[in-house]
Amino acid sequence: MTDPSDTGGTPLEHAALVDRISADSLTTRRDYLRIVATVSGGLAVGSTVVAAGVLPRHGDGTATPLRIADRIGRGQAVSFSYPGEDDRAIAARLSDGTLVGWSTICTHLACGVVRRPDHGRDGDLYCPCHEGEFDIRTGEVTAGPPPRPLPRVLLVEDARGAVWAVGTARSGEDPQAGLCRGLRERDPDLADRIGCDS
C-alpha cells in the first residue's frame, strides 16, 4: 500500500512542489488586503462625491418648456427626454384623466424604468434591473431597493390639448417648489410676480 501524500519524489522535491504551488496562488493575503483597501477607498470617495451633489441628478437642470405631445388620451403614455437629451422621462394620462410625468431613471442605480400598463388600475413603473416598482400616480417606491421616489416632470396642458413639460421637481419635492426653483434660475422677475419665495 502506498502513502497518498507520496508524490513519487524525494522529500526535497515535495517541499519544492508545495513552495511552487504557494507562490502560484492567485491572490496572496497582501494582495487581498490591497484590493479591499482600494475598493473601500473608492466607495468612500464615490459616496462623498454623490453626497456633495457633484454629479447631476434629474430635476436639477433648468430647461425651456418642451411640447411633448399634441394630445395624450386616457390610458396612454409618451416617452421623451427632459430637461436634457439624456434625461429620460414619461408622461401618462391616468384612467381618471389625471396627467402625470416622471423621470424614468431609477433612483437605485440609474437603470431605465418602464411602464407596465397591465399592473393595477393605471399600471405602474418598473425597473427590471433590480425589480424596483413605483406608483405611477405618486412616483413613490412600492417594491424593491430604490431609496426614494422618482423625480417629477411638471406638465401642463394648453387649450388645444397639447402637453408641455415645463420644469422638474426632485425626488419628494413639492411640484410648486420645483417649478419656482427652476423659474427663479431662468427668470427671477417672473418668479417674484407669481409669488415664488426666495
Residue, then its C-alpha position, 0 to 999 in steps of 0.5 A: m500500500t502506498d502513502p497518498s501524500d507520496t508524490g513519487g519524489t524525494p522529500l526535497e522535491h515535495a517541499a519544492l512542489v508545495d513552495r511552487i504551488s504557494a507562490d502560484s496562488l492567485t491572490t496572496r493575503r497582501d494582495y487581498l488586503r490591497i484590493v479591499a483597501t482600494v475598493s473601500g477607498g473608492l466607495a468612500v470617495g464615490s459616496t462623498v462625491v454623490a453626497a456633495g451633489v457633484l454629479p447631476r441628478h434629474g430635476d436639477g437642470t433648468a430647461t425651456p418648456l418642451r411640447i411633448a405631445d399634441r394630445i395624450g388620451r386616457g390610458q396612454a403614455v409618451s416617452f421623451s427626454y427632459p430637461g436634457e437629451d439624456d434625461r429620460a422621462i414619461a408622461a401618462r394620462l391616468s384612467d381618471g384623466t389625471l396627467v402625470g410625468w416622471s423621470t424614468i431613471c431609477t433612483h437605485l442605480a440609474c437603470g431605465v424604468v418602464r411602464r407596465p400598463d397591465h399592473g393595477r388600475d393605471g399600471d405602474l413603473y418598473c425597473p427590471c434591473h433590480e425589480g424596483e416598482f413605483d406608483i405611477r400616480t405618486g412616483e413613490v417606491t412600492a417594491g424593491p431597493p430604490p431609496r426614494p421616489l422618482p423625480r417629477v416632470l411638471l406638465v401642463e396642458d394648453a387649450r388645444g390639448a397639447v402637453w408641455a413639460v415645463g420644469t422638474a421637481r426632485s425626488g419628494e419635492d413639492p411640484q410648486a417648489g420645483l417649478c419656482r426653483g427652476l423659474r427663479e434660475r431662468d427668470p427671477d422677475l417672473a418668479d417674484r410676480i407669481g409669488c415664488d419665495s426666495 
